[in-house]
Amino acid sequence: MDNIPVTKETYDLLTQELENLKKVERPRILQEIAEARAQGDLSENFEYHSAKDQQGKIESRIQFLEDRVARAVIIEHDTAGAARILFGATVKVKDLSLGKEYEYTLVSPEGSDPVNGKISSVSPIGKALIGKTRGDKVEVQTPKKVIKLEILDYK
């Protein structure tokens, strides 16, 4: 059973979602199942089958989250003084073909939120940045093309 590195923020989000599923969603869906069951014949009871389907999805998500929380290890590096880019660092890069600058924070896959600049440390860009330093240039193979990035700064 491998540990999963996560930021404190990601760990908190995982535990909050798990708690909500166990304390709010699970009881709600059990109530819906009971109400649908009370309607009688279950063979053609859409509400019952729909609620059972939802219950399966909730239970599956609970199992997934319990596994992730159990294996989570909160990683807090002092990335400001690091000699190289580490998990949790915020990295400023320049796309050499577009001339645009981007800022990415390297997080676990569970904490990934690309729209807000949080990318997985195991994504193609994340893997390319880990271990590098200011001034390094990296080539990243994405599904569509190769991206050339220059690392401008990190903290």
ABEGO torsion letter per residue (X at the ends): XBBBBBBAAAAAAAAAAAAAAAAAAAAAAAAAAAAAAAAEBAAABAAAAAAAAAAAAAAAAAAAAAAAAAABBBBBBBAAABABBBBGBBBBBBBAAAGBBBBBBBBBAAABBAAAGBBBAABAAAAAABGBBBGBBBBBBBAABBBBBBBABBX
